[in-house]
Amino acid sequence: MDDFATRTYGTSGMDNRPLFGETSARVTIISSFVFPSLPPKPLNIFFAVCIILVCGSVLVLIYWYRQGDLEPKFRNLIYYMLGSIVLLCICANLYFHDVGRDKQSNAL
């Protein structure tokens, strides 16, 4: 098994801490198809596709970072984007599950 101490993750030996793994948006994607009813709403599917596209771009950045093609200053950008994805997934789940919506407005 590869030892983390020998890997540089694009930092040329300055900082060899591994960038934490890829994000997982499985719960949000599943929620977009299941909630609130079957068949899924097109808006939910669109929301899930947007999350997948953003995750794809972050995965490419993480791959380039691990290959050494990106400078160490991009680590903060990757962290920022991962945090944004987490907030987007939380927002999507709240939307899919109608959290904060009045019961009367659902009847309309």
C-alpha positions as YAML, in Angstrom:
chain: A
units: angstrom
residues:
- id: 1
  name: MET
  ca: [0.00, 0.00, 0.00]
- id: 2
  name: ASP
  ca: [1.23, 3.47, -0.88]
- id: 3
  name: ASP
  ca: [2.53, 5.42, 2.10]
- id: 4
  name: PHE
  ca: [1.16, 8.98, 2.40]
- id: 5
  name: ALA
  ca: [4.49, 10.28, 3.68]
- id: 6
  name: THR
  ca: [6.13, 9.58, 0.31]
- id: 7
  name: ARG
  ca: [3.49, 11.36, -1.78]
- id: 8
  name: THR
  ca: [3.70, 15.10, -2.39]
- id: 9
  name: TYR
  ca: [0.27, 15.82, -3.93]
- id: 10
  name: GLY
  ca: [1.62, 18.54, -6.16]
- id: 11
  name: THR
  ca: [3.35, 20.48, -3.40]
- id: 12
  name: SER
  ca: [6.93, 19.48, -4.31]
- id: 13
  name: GLY
  ca: [7.62, 18.17, -0.82]
- id: 14
  name: MET
  ca: [6.64, 21.36, 1.01]
- id: 15
  name: ASP
  ca: [3.39, 20.02, 2.42]
- id: 16
  name: ASN
  ca: [2.64, 16.36, 1.94]
- id: 17
  name: ARG
  ca: [-0.73, 16.22, 3.71]
- id: 18
  name: PRO
  ca: [-3.22, 14.41, 1.46]
- id: 19
  name: LEU
  ca: [-6.15, 16.40, 0.19]
- id: 20
  name: PHE
  ca: [-9.21, 14.66, 1.58]
- id: 21
  name: GLY
  ca: [-11.06, 12.32, -0.75]
- id: 22
  name: GLU
  ca: [-13.65, 12.97, -3.35]
- id: 23
  name: THR
  ca: [-17.04, 14.24, -2.34]
- id: 24
  name: SER
  ca: [-20.15, 12.09, -2.40]
- id: 25
  name: ALA
  ca: [-23.52, 13.52, -3.34]
- id: 26
  name: ARG
  ca: [-25.33, 10.16, -3.48]
- id: 27
  name: VAL
  ca: [-27.98, 11.05, -0.88]
- id: 28
  name: THR
  ca: [-28.88, 14.26, -2.66]
- id: 29
  name: ILE
  ca: [-29.05, 12.58, -6.05]
- id: 30
  name: ILE
  ca: [-31.25, 9.77, -4.68]
- id: 31
  name: SER
  ca: [-33.49, 12.33, -2.96]
- id: 32
  name: SER
  ca: [-34.00, 14.19, -6.22]
- id: 33
  name: PHE
  ca: [-35.51, 11.08, -7.80]
- id: 34
  name: VAL
  ca: [-37.52, 9.78, -4.83]
- id: 35
  name: PHE
  ca: [-38.91, 12.81, -2.98]
- id: 36
  name: PRO
  ca: [-41.52, 14.17, -2.73]
- id: 37
  name: SER
  ca: [-43.23, 11.74, -5.10]
- id: 38
  name: LEU
  ca: [-42.62, 9.45, -8.01]
- id: 39
  name: PRO
  ca: [-42.09, 10.25, -10.85]
- id: 40
  name: PRO
  ca: [-39.52, 12.90, -9.98]
- id: 41
  name: LYS
  ca: [-40.11, 16.54, -10.80]
- id: 42
  name: PRO
  ca: [-38.00, 17.91, -13.68]
- id: 43
  name: LEU
  ca: [-36.73, 20.72, -11.41]
- id: 44
  name: ASN
  ca: [-35.37, 18.13, -8.96]
- id: 45
  name: ILE
  ca: [-33.58, 16.32, -11.78]
- id: 46
  name: PHE
  ca: [-32.11, 19.62, -13.00]
- id: 47
  name: PHE
  ca: [-30.89, 20.41, -9.47]
- id: 48
  name: ALA
  ca: [-29.22, 16.98, -9.25]
- id: 49
  name: VAL
  ca: [-27.56, 17.39, -12.66]
- id: 50
  name: CYS
  ca: [-26.15, 20.76, -11.60]
- id: 51
  name: ILE
  ca: [-24.68, 19.19, -8.45]
- id: 52
  name: ILE
  ca: [-23.14, 16.38, -10.51]
- id: 53
  name: LEU
  ca: [-21.55, 18.87, -12.92]
- id: 54
  name: VAL
  ca: [-20.04, 20.90, -10.08]
- id: 55
  name: CYS
  ca: [-18.74, 17.71, -8.43]
- id: 56
  name: GLY
  ca: [-17.18, 16.69, -11.75]
- id: 57
  name: SER
  ca: [-15.20, 19.90, -12.03]
- id: 58
  name: VAL
  ca: [-13.94, 19.56, -8.44]
- id: 59
  name: LEU
  ca: [-12.91, 15.96, -9.09]
- id: 60
  name: VAL
  ca: [-10.87, 17.12, -12.09]
- id: 61
  name: LEU
  ca: [-9.16, 19.77, -9.94]
- id: 62
  name: ILE
  ca: [-8.40, 17.18, -7.25]
- id: 63
  name: TYR
  ca: [-6.98, 14.83, -9.90]
- id: 64
  name: TRP
  ca: [-4.76, 17.58, -11.35]
- id: 65
  name: TYR
  ca: [-3.67, 18.57, -7.84]
- id: 66
  name: ARG
  ca: [-2.66, 15.01, -7.01]
- id: 67
  name: GLN
  ca: [-0.77, 14.72, -10.30]
- id: 68
  name: GLY
  ca: [1.23, 17.83, -9.43]
- id: 69
  name: ASP
  ca: [-0.16, 19.96, -12.27]
- id: 70
  name: LEU
  ca: [-1.60, 22.58, -9.89]
- id: 71
  name: GLU
  ca: [0.29, 24.82, -7.51]
- id: 72
  name: PRO
  ca: [-0.26, 24.44, -3.74]
- id: 73
  name: LYS
  ca: [-2.23, 27.70, -3.63]
- id: 74
  name: PHE
  ca: [-5.12, 25.91, -5.37]
- id: 75
  name: ARG
  ca: [-5.68, 23.72, -2.29]
- id: 76
  name: ASN
  ca: [-7.71, 26.51, -0.66]
- id: 77
  name: LEU
  ca: [-9.80, 26.89, -3.82]
- id: 78
  name: ILE
  ca: [-10.56, 23.15, -3.78]
- id: 79
  name: TYR
  ca: [-11.57, 23.35, -0.11]
- id: 80
  name: TYR
  ca: [-13.80, 26.33, -0.89]
- id: 81
  name: MET
  ca: [-15.48, 24.52, -3.77]
- id: 82
  name: LEU
  ca: [-16.02, 21.39, -1.67]
- id: 83
  name: GLY
  ca: [-17.62, 23.52, 1.05]
- id: 84
  name: SER
  ca: [-19.86, 25.12, -1.58]
- id: 85
  name: ILE
  ca: [-20.92, 21.67, -2.79]
- id: 86
  name: VAL
  ca: [-21.81, 20.62, 0.76]
- id: 87
  name: LEU
  ca: [-23.94, 23.75, 1.19]
- id: 88
  name: LEU
  ca: [-25.57, 23.17, -2.21]
- id: 89
  name: CYS
  ca: [-26.40, 19.58, -1.24]
- id: 90
  name: ILE
  ca: [-27.88, 20.71, 2.08]
- id: 91
  name: CYS
  ca: [-29.96, 23.31, 0.27]
- id: 92
  name: ALA
  ca: [-31.11, 20.73, -2.28]
- id: 93
  name: ASN
  ca: [-32.12, 18.24, 0.42]
- id: 94
  name: LEU
  ca: [-34.06, 20.93, 2.29]
- id: 95
  name: TYR
  ca: [-35.84, 21.80, -0.96]
- id: 96
  name: PHE
  ca: [-36.56, 18.17, -1.89]
- id: 97
  name: HIS
  ca: [-38.03, 17.43, 1.54]
- id: 98
  name: ASP
  ca: [-40.07, 20.69, 1.70]
- id: 99
  name: VAL
  ca: [-38.43, 21.82, 4.93]
- id: 100
  name: GLY
  ca: [-39.66, 25.22, 6.05]
- id: 101
  name: ARG
  ca: [-42.64, 25.22, 3.75]
- id: 102
  name: ASP
  ca: [-46.08, 25.92, 5.20]
- id: 103
  name: LYS
  ca: [-48.55, 23.04, 5.18]
- id: 104
  name: GLN
  ca: [-51.18, 25.30, 3.62]
- id: 105
  name: SER
  ca: [-48.99, 26.20, 0.63]
- id: 106
  name: ASN
  ca: [-48.49, 22.49, -0.15]
- id: 107
  name: ALA
  ca: [-52.25, 22.04, -0.58]
- id: 108
  name: LEU
  ca: [-52.41, 24.72, -3.27]
...
